[in-house]
């Protein structure tokens, strides 16, 4: 167990999950659905992330893809996500994931543990130990749960400009980590 690695992993996942940047979407979803099922959404997200951590590589082998190639692809996606966060633009299409009455499915997948998060987990696996990634996932799930439970309070305290600043700061962190993963796996 390496505390520095766990913190690095946690920051990467925090940036990709972008639960803070998703608060406006969560608030809108709460207004439409009437209630956010915080525990269920967090639990389902955790199951998806941990499952992908352990069987994601087997899925890749099924398609003949090595982890390093997937890590490079994941780093490119993280790079693009970082640009979205920093520049405030939208590169990835919104699939209309807010449709429907249940708040668990759109929250757990794709909002919290979507394609970017799952790709990032496999990319991290190429660099860090599974135990450290598992700890990073757990720390992020705690943060996700707290944010989901406190969206009313956060909406009142931080405001739109505060969310905008946080999103850009974590975008720069995500961009730096994407470049690190790209360098480590491109020349492996």
C-alpha positions as a Markdown table, in Angstrom:
| # | Residue | x | y | z |
|---|---|---|---|---|
| 1 | Unk | 0.0 | 0.0 | 0.0 |
| 2 | Unk | 1.5 | 3.3 | -1.1 |
| 3 | Unk | -0.2 | 6.5 | 0.2 |
| 4 | Unk | 1.3 | 8.6 | -2.6 |
| 5 | Unk | -0.1 | 6.2 | -5.3 |
| 6 | Unk | -3.5 | 6.1 | -3.6 |
| 7 | Unk | -3.7 | 9.9 | -3.5 |
| 8 | Unk | -2.6 | 10.1 | -7.2 |
| 9 | Unk | -5.2 | 7.4 | -8.2 |
| 10 | Unk | -7.9 | 9.2 | -6.1 |
| 11 | Unk | -7.2 | 12.5 | -7.8 |
| 12 | Unk | -7.3 | 11.0 | -11.3 |
| 13 | Unk | -10.6 | 9.2 | -10.5 |
| 14 | Unk | -12.0 | 12.3 | -8.9 |
| 15 | Unk | -11.2 | 14.3 | -12.0 |
| 16 | Unk | -12.7 | 11.8 | -14.4 |
| 17 | Unk | -15.8 | 11.1 | -12.3 |
| 18 | Unk | -16.1 | 14.8 | -11.9 |
| 19 | Unk | -18.9 | 14.5 | -9.3 |
| 20 | Unk | -18.4 | 18.2 | -8.4 |
| 21 | Unk | -18.8 | 19.2 | -12.0 |
| 22 | Unk | -21.9 | 16.9 | -12.2 |
| 23 | Unk | -23.7 | 18.6 | -9.4 |
| 24 | Unk | -25.8 | 20.8 | -11.7 |
| 25 | Unk | -26.9 | 17.6 | -13.5 |
| 26 | Unk | -27.6 | 15.8 | -10.2 |
| 27 | Unk | -29.6 | 18.8 | -9.0 |
| 28 | Unk | -31.6 | 18.8 | -12.2 |
| 29 | Unk | -32.1 | 15.0 | -12.0 |
| 30 | Unk | -33.3 | 15.4 | -8.4 |
| 31 | Unk | -35.9 | 17.9 | -9.5 |
| 32 | Unk | -37.1 | 15.6 | -12.3 |
| 33 | Unk | -37.1 | 12.3 | -10.3 |
| 34 | Unk | -38.0 | 13.8 | -7.0 |
| 35 | Unk | -35.4 | 11.9 | -5.0 |
| 36 | Unk | -31.7 | 10.8 | -5.4 |
| 37 | Unk | -31.0 | 7.3 | -4.2 |
| 38 | Unk | -27.5 | 8.2 | -3.0 |
| 39 | Unk | -26.5 | 4.8 | -1.4 |
| 40 | Unk | -27.9 | 2.7 | -4.3 |
| 41 | Unk | -26.2 | 4.9 | -6.9 |
| 42 | Unk | -22.9 | 4.7 | -5.0 |
| 43 | Unk | -23.1 | 1.0 | -4.5 |
| 44 | Unk | -23.9 | 0.2 | -8.1 |
| 45 | Unk | -21.1 | 2.5 | -9.2 |
| 46 | Unk | -18.7 | 0.7 | -6.9 |
| 47 | Unk | -19.7 | -2.7 | -8.2 |
| 48 | Unk | -19.2 | -1.6 | -11.8 |
| 49 | Unk | -15.7 | 0.0 | -11.1 |
| 50 | Unk | -14.4 | -2.9 | -9.0 |
| 51 | Unk | -15.7 | -5.5 | -11.5 |
| 52 | Unk | -14.0 | -3.7 | -14.4 |
| 53 | Unk | -10.8 | -3.5 | -12.4 |
| 54 | Unk | -10.7 | -7.2 | -12.0 |
| 55 | Unk | -12.4 | -8.5 | -15.2 |
| 56 | Unk | -11.7 | -5.6 | -17.6 |
| 57 | Unk | -8.4 | -7.1 | -18.6 |
| 58 | Unk | -10.0 | -10.4 | -19.5 |
| 59 | Unk | -12.5 | -8.6 | -21.7 |
| 60 | Unk | -9.5 | -6.9 | -23.4 |
| 61 | Unk | -7.8 | -10.2 | -24.0 |
| 62 | Unk | -11.0 | -11.5 | -25.6 |
| 63 | Unk | -10.6 | -8.8 | -28.2 |
| 64 | Unk | -6.8 | -9.2 | -28.4 |
| 65 | Unk | -5.9 | -5.9 | -26.9 |
| 66 | Unk | -3.0 | -5.4 | -24.4 |
| 67 | Unk | -3.3 | -3.2 | -21.3 |
| 68 | Unk | -0.7 | -0.8 | -22.5 |
| 69 | Unk | -2.6 | -0.1 | -25.7 |
| 70 | Unk | -5.8 | 0.3 | -23.7 |
| 71 | Unk | -4.0 | 2.6 | -21.3 |
| 72 | Unk | -2.8 | 4.8 | -24.2 |
| 73 | Unk | -6.4 | 4.9 | -25.6 |
| 74 | Unk | -7.6 | 5.8 | -22.0 |
| 75 | Unk | -5.0 | 8.5 | -21.7 |
| 76 | Unk | -6.2 | 10.1 | -24.9 |
| 77 | Unk | -9.8 | 10.0 | -23.6 |
| 78 | Unk | -8.7 | 11.5 | -20.3 |
| 79 | Unk | -6.8 | 14.1 | -22.3 |
| 80 | Unk | -10.0 | 15.1 | -24.2 |
| 81 | Unk | -12.0 | 15.1 | -21.0 |
| 82 | Unk | -9.5 | 17.4 | -19.4 |
| 83 | Unk | -9.9 | 19.8 | -22.4 |
| 84 | Unk | -13.6 | 19.7 | -21.8 |
| 85 | Unk | -13.2 | 20.6 | -18.2 |
| 86 | Unk | -10.5 | 23.3 | -18.8 |
| 87 | Unk | -12.1 | 25.0 | -21.8 |
| 88 | Unk | -15.8 | 24.5 | -20.8 |
| 89 | Unk | -16.6 | 22.9 | -24.2 |
| 90 | Unk | -18.4 | 19.7 | -25.0 |
| 91 | Unk | -16.6 | 17.1 | -27.1 |
| 92 | Unk | -18.5 | 14.1 | -26.1 |
| 93 | Unk | -22.2 | 13.7 | -27.0 |
| 94 | Unk | -24.8 | 13.7 | -24.2 |
| 95 | Unk | -26.8 | 10.5 | -24.8 |
| 96 | Unk | -29.9 | 11.8 | -23.0 |
| 97 | Unk | -28.9 | 9.9 | -19.8 |
| 98 | Unk | -31.3 | 12.0 | -17.7 |
| 99 | Unk | -34.4 | 10.4 | -19.2 |
| 100 | Unk | -36.4 | 8.0 | -17.1 |
| 101 | Unk | -37.8 | 8.2 | -13.6 |
| 102 | Unk | -35.1 | 6.3 | -11.6 |
| 103 | Unk | -32.2 | 8.3 | -10.4 |
| 104 | Unk | -30.0 | 5.2 | -9.8 |
| 105 | Unk | -29.3 | 4.2 | -13.4 |
| 106 | Unk | -28.4 | 7.6 | -14.8 |
| 107 | Unk | -26.3 | 8.4 | -11.7 |
| 108 | Unk | -24.5 | 5.1 | -11.4 |
| 109 | Unk | -24.0 | 4.6 | -15.1 |
| 110 | Unk | -23.1 | 6.6 | -17.1 |
| 111 | Unk | -22.7 | 9.7 | -14.8 |
| 112 | Unk | -20.4 | 8.2 | -12.1 |
| 113 | Unk | -19.0 | 5.1 | -13.5 |
| 114 | Unk | -19.3 | 5.7 | -17.2 |
| 115 | Unk | -16.9 | 4.9 | -20.1 |
| 116 | Unk | -14.3 | 7.5 | -19.0 |
| 117 | Unk | -14.2 | 6.1 | -15.5 |
| 118 | Unk | -13.9 | 2.5 | -16.6 |
| 119 | Unk | -11.3 | 3.3 | -19.2 |
| 120 | Unk | -9.3 | 5.2 | -16.6 |
| 121 | Unk | -9.4 | 2.3 | -14.2 |
| 122 | Unk | -7.8 | 0.0 | -16.7 |
| 123 | Unk | -5.3 | 2.7 | -17.7 |
| 124 | Unk | -4.4 | 3.1 | -14.0 |
| 125 | Unk | -4.0 | -0.7 | -13.8 |
| 126 | Unk | -1.1 | -0.5 | -16.2 |
| 127 | Unk | 0.7 | 1.8 | -13.8 |
| 128 | Unk | -0.5 | 1.1 | -10.3 |
| 129 | Unk | -1.2 | -2.0 | -8.1 |
| 130 | Unk | -4.8 | -3.3 | -7.9 |
| 131 | Unk | -4.8 | -2.8 | -4.1 |
| 132 | Unk | -3.9 | 0.9 | -4.5 |
| 133 | Unk | -6.6 | 1.4 | -7.2 |
| 134 | Unk | -9.1 | -0.4 | -5.0 |
| 135 | Unk | -8.3 | 2.1 | -2.2 |
| 136 | Unk | -8.6 | 5.0 | -4.7 |
| 137 | Unk | -12.0 | 3.7 | -5.9 |
| 138 | Unk | -13.2 | 3.4 | -2.3 |
| 139 | Unk | -12.1 | 7.0 | -1.4 |
| 140 | Unk | -13.9 | 8.3 | -4.4 |
| 141 | Unk | -17.0 | 6.4 | -3.6 |
| 142 | Unk | -17.1 | 8.0 | -0.2 |
| 143 | Unk | -16.7 | 11.4 | -1.8 |
| 144 | Unk | -19.5 | 10.6 | -4.3 |
| 145 | Unk | -21.8 | 9.5 | -1.6 |
| 146 | Unk | -21.2 | 12.6 | 0.5 |
| 147 | Unk | -21.7 | 14.8 | -2.6 |
| 148 | Unk | -24.9 | 13.0 | -3.5 |
| 149 | Unk | -26.2 | 13.4 | 0.0 |
| 150 | Unk | -25.4 | 17.1 | 0.2 |
| 151 | Unk | -26.4 | 18.5 | -3.2 |
| 152 | Unk | -28.9 | 20.9 | -1.6 |
| 153 | Unk | -26.2 | 22.4 | 0.8 |
| 154 | Unk | -23.6 | 22.5 | -2.0 |
| 155 | Unk | -25.9 | 24.2 | -4.4 |
| 156 | Unk | -26.5 | 27.0 | -1.8 |
| 157 | Unk | -22.8 | 27.4 | -0.7 |
| 158 | Unk | -20.6 | 27.0 | -3.7 |
| 159 | Unk | -22.6 | 28.4 | -6.6 |
| 160 | Unk | -22.0 | 28.2 | -10.3 |
| 161 | Unk | -18.8 | 30.2 | -10.4 |
| 162 | Unk | -17.3 | 28.0 | -7.6 |
| 163 | Unk | -18.1 | 24.9 | -9.6 |
| 164 | Unk | -16.6 | 26.4 | -12.7 |
| 165 | Unk | -13.3 | 27.1 | -10.9 |
| 166 | Unk | -13.1 | 23.6 | -9.4 |
| 167 | Unk | -13.9 | 21.9 | -12.7 |
| 168 | Unk | -11.0 | 23.8 | -14.4 |
| 169 | Unk | -8.5 | 23.0 | -11.6 |
| 170 | Unk | -9.3 | 19.3 | -11.7 |
| 171 | Unk | -9.1 | 19.5 | -15.5 |
| 172 | Unk | -5.5 | 20.6 | -15.4 |
| 173 | Unk | -4.7 | 17.8 | -12.9 |
| 174 | Unk | -6.4 | 15.3 | -15.2 |
| 175 | Unk | -4.5 | 16.6 | -18.2 |
| 176 | Unk | -1.1 | 16.2 | -16.4 |
| 177 | Unk | -1.9 | 12.7 | -15.3 |
| 178 | Unk | -3.1 | 11.7 | -18.8 |
| 179 | Unk | 0.2 | 12.9 | -20.2 |
| 180 | Unk | 2.0 | 10.8 | -17.5 |
| 181 | Unk | 0.1 | 7.7 | -18.4 |
| 182 | Unk | 0.6 | 8.3 | -22.1 |
| 183 | Unk | 4.4 | 8.7 | -21.6 |
| 184 | Unk | 4.7 | 5.6 | -19.5 |
| 185 | Unk | 2.7 | 3.3 | -21.9 |
| 186 | Unk | 3.5 | 4.7 | -25.3 |
| 187 | Unk | 7.2 | 3.9 | -24.9 |
| 188 | Unk | 6.7 | 0.7 | -22.8 |
